[in-house]
Every structure is written in C-alpha cells, then in structure tokens.
Amino acid sequence: AWLLVLCAVGAGALAYAVSQSQPKVYEAHATVVVGPSLTASSPDYSQLLASQLLAQTFAQIATTRPLLERVLGIEHSTISVDEIQKRVLAEAPNDSTLISIIAQGSDPKTAAQLANDVAVQLVGVSRPFQARQKAAQEFIDQQVTATQEEITSLTDEIARLVALPSGDVGNAQRVDDLDNRLASLQAAYAAL
C-alpha cells in the first residue's frame, strides 16, 4: 500500500515539475456583435438571419492572413502572422449574432491587446459590408412600399370598375387584367 502511495506522490511531483517548466499561456476574449441586434429597436427576422450568417463569415475572416497583417501593423510587430494565426481563434455559434475572439499571449496584457486588436480590425473591415447591407435593406423597404401602394391602387380601381353598370365588355376585360396584375403583385409582395 505504501508503494502505491509513493507512486502517486511521485507522479504528482513529476506532473508539477513538468507544468512549472512549461511557459505560461494566458487567454483573453473579445466579443463582437454583428448586425442590428443592438442598434435596431426591433430588428426583423430576416435581419437577424442575415446577421447570423454574416457572423459565421466574419468569424472566418477574423483569422485570415490579410486581417491579421492589419493587426500586425498596430502593436504586434515582434511576431509573425503565422504566430498570430496560432494564437487567435474566432468562433460564431450557430443561431447567434456574436463572434467570440480568443487570443493567447505570454502575459494577460498581451493576450487582451491581441484579442481587442483583432476585434477592432474585424469591425473595420465589416463597415463596407454593413453599408451595403443597409443600402440593400433601404431598397427592399422602398420596393415593399411601392408594391403596397400599387396593390392599394389596383384594388381601388377594380372596386371602381366593378361598381360600374355591367355590360361594357371593355370594363370586364380591364377588371380581368387588373385582377391578374393584382395577383402577380401580391405574389411578389409575399416574396419580399
């Protein structure tokens, strides 16, 4: 029994000695929110889905060579891009608009600085995408409004023509044409 205790103590001492001889590695986290989750008072479902997909894309961009080269230009010129790639991980969980950036360093300050610098550069490269996304959303909003107005106008015109005395073949044909156009617009509206 004492031999078993001696082996356990020896293994523990050996593990402690090995762990003390290893260089210490510190880890820091930075979180980036993608899309209108915080800025929009009530983001719609399609905006949230788009943001979730963008989060996945931006998490991949966060560890690419071009972005990490931008990080190198800040304060990390003593290490290579390859070394930074080994020290940085970016994750975007499914169904989330958050990107978690995890960076390792030889001390807490270095790890935190690296995580923050990657986050800042990621936000910087995302601005053009956000501007395009906003412009696309504005275009879609304009199209929705225009389609709603045209549906209302067609509905009013159909109601006016139907209220006229029957017998005018031209009116009946016009109502059929308007009904077809209305059905087409309603289908397009549903797709928006």
C-alpha positions in Angstrom: 0.0 0.0 0.0 2.9 2.4 0.9 4.3 1.7 -2.6 1.1 2.7 -4.2 1.1 6.0 -2.2 4.7 6.6 -3.1 4.0 6.1 -6.8 1.0 8.5 -6.6 3.1 11.2 -4.8 6.0 10.7 -7.3 3.6 11.1 -10.3 2.1 14.2 -8.8 5.5 15.7 -8.2 6.6 14.9 -11.7 3.5 16.4 -13.2 4.0 19.6 -11.1 7.6 19.9 -12.2 6.7 19.5 -15.8 3.9 22.1 -15.6 6.2 24.6 -13.9 8.8 24.2 -16.7 6.2 25.0 -19.4 5.8 28.6 -20.4 2.7 30.2 -19.1 0.0 31.0 -21.6 -2.8 33.5 -20.9 -6.0 33.7 -22.8 -8.3 36.7 -23.4 -11.7 37.1 -25.0 -13.3 39.8 -27.1 -16.9 39.7 -28.3 -18.2 41.4 -31.5 -21.9 41.8 -32.3 -22.8 41.5 -35.9 -25.8 43.3 -37.4 -28.6 45.4 -36.0 -29.1 43.4 -32.8 -28.2 46.3 -30.5 -28.9 49.3 -32.6 -32.4 48.4 -34.1 -35.3 48.9 -31.7 -37.0 45.8 -33.2 -34.9 44.0 -35.8 -37.0 41.8 -38.1 -36.4 38.1 -38.5 -34.7 38.4 -41.9 -32.2 40.9 -40.5 -31.4 38.5 -37.6 -30.9 35.6 -40.0 -28.7 37.7 -42.3 -26.6 38.8 -39.2 -26.2 35.2 -38.1 -24.9 34.2 -41.5 -22.6 37.2 -41.5 -21.3 36.3 -38.1 -20.2 32.9 -39.4 -18.4 34.6 -42.3 -16.7 37.3 -40.2 -15.5 34.7 -37.7 -13.7 33.0 -40.6 -12.3 36.4 -41.8 -11.0 37.1 -38.3 -8.2 34.6 -38.6 -7.3 35.2 -42.2 -3.9 36.4 -43.2 -5.0 39.8 -44.6 -6.8 40.7 -41.4 -4.0 39.5 -39.2 -1.5 41.5 -41.2 -3.5 44.6 -40.3 -3.3 43.6 -36.7 0.5 43.3 -37.0 0.7 46.9 -38.1 -0.8 48.0 -34.7 1.5 46.8 -31.9 2.4 43.3 -32.6 5.4 43.8 -35.0 7.6 41.5 -32.9 5.7 38.4 -34.0 4.8 36.9 -37.4 1.4 36.5 -39.0 1.9 32.7 -38.7 2.5 33.1 -35.0 -0.6 35.3 -34.6 -2.7 32.7 -36.5 -1.6 30.1 -33.9 -2.6 32.4 -31.1 -6.0 33.6 -32.4 -9.3 31.7 -32.6 -12.7 33.2 -33.7 -16.0 31.4 -33.1 -19.6 32.3 -34.1 -22.1 29.9 -32.6 -24.9 28.8 -34.8 -28.1 30.9 -34.3 -26.1 33.8 -32.8 -25.0 37.2 -34.0 -22.0 37.2 -31.7 -18.4 36.5 -32.6 -16.1 35.4 -29.8 -12.4 36.1 -30.4 -10.0 34.2 -28.2 -6.3 35.2 -28.2 -3.4 33.7 -26.3 -0.3 35.6 -25.1 2.7 35.2 -22.8 1.0 37.7 -20.3 -2.6 38.8 -19.7 -2.0 42.3 -21.2 -0.6 40.9 -24.5 -3.4 38.4 -24.8 -6.1 41.1 -24.2 -4.4 43.5 -26.6 -4.3 40.9 -29.3 -8.0 39.9 -28.9 -9.0 43.6 -28.9 -6.9 44.4 -31.9 -8.4 41.6 -33.9 -11.9 42.7 -32.9 -11.1 46.3 -33.9 -9.8 45.3 -37.3 -12.7 42.9 -37.9 -15.2 45.8 -37.2 -13.1 48.0 -39.5 -13.4 45.5 -42.5 -17.1 44.9 -41.8 -18.2 48.6 -42.2 -18.3 48.4 -46.1 -20.5 45.2 -45.8 -22.8 46.9 -43.3 -23.2 49.9 -45.6 -24.1 47.7 -48.5 -26.5 45.7 -46.3 -28.1 48.9 -45.2 -28.5 50.2 -48.7 -30.0 46.8 -49.8 -32.4 47.0 -46.9 -33.5 50.5 -47.8 -34.0 49.4 -51.4 -36.2 46.5 -50.3 -38.1 48.8 -48.0 -38.8 51.1 -50.9 -39.9 48.2 -53.1 -42.2 47.0 -50.4 -43.8 50.4 -50.0 -44.2 50.8 -53.8 -45.7 47.4 -54.1 -48.2 48.1 -51.2 -49.2 51.4 -52.9 -49.7 49.7 -56.3 -51.8 46.9 -54.6 -54.0 49.5 -53.0 -54.3 51.5 -56.2 -55.3 48.3 -58.2 -57.8 47.2 -55.5 -59.4 50.7 -55.6 -59.5 50.6 -59.5 -61.0 47.1 -59.5 -63.7 48.2 -57.0 -64.5 51.3 -59.1 -64.8 49.3 -62.3 -66.9 46.6 -60.6 -69.3 49.3 -59.3 -70.0 50.5 -62.8 -73.1 49.2 -64.6 -72.3 45.8 -66.3 -72.5 45.4 -70.0 -69.3 47.1 -71.0 -67.1 44.3 -72.3 -64.1 46.6 -72.1 -64.6 47.1 -68.4 -64.9 43.3 -67.8 -61.6 42.8 -69.7 -60.0 45.6 -67.8 -61.1 44.1 -64.5 -59.6 40.7 -65.5 -56.3 42.3 -66.5 -56.2 44.2 -63.2 -57.1 41.0 -61.2 -54.2 39.3 -62.9 -51.8 42.2 -62.2 -53.1 42.3 -58.6 -52.4 38.5 -58.2 -48.9 39.0 -59.6 -48.2 41.9 -57.2 -49.5 40.0 -54.2 -47.2 37.1 -55.0 -44.2 39.4 -55.4 -45.2 41.2 -52.2 -45.3 37.8 -50.4 -41.8 37.1 -51.7 -40.4 40.3 -50.4 
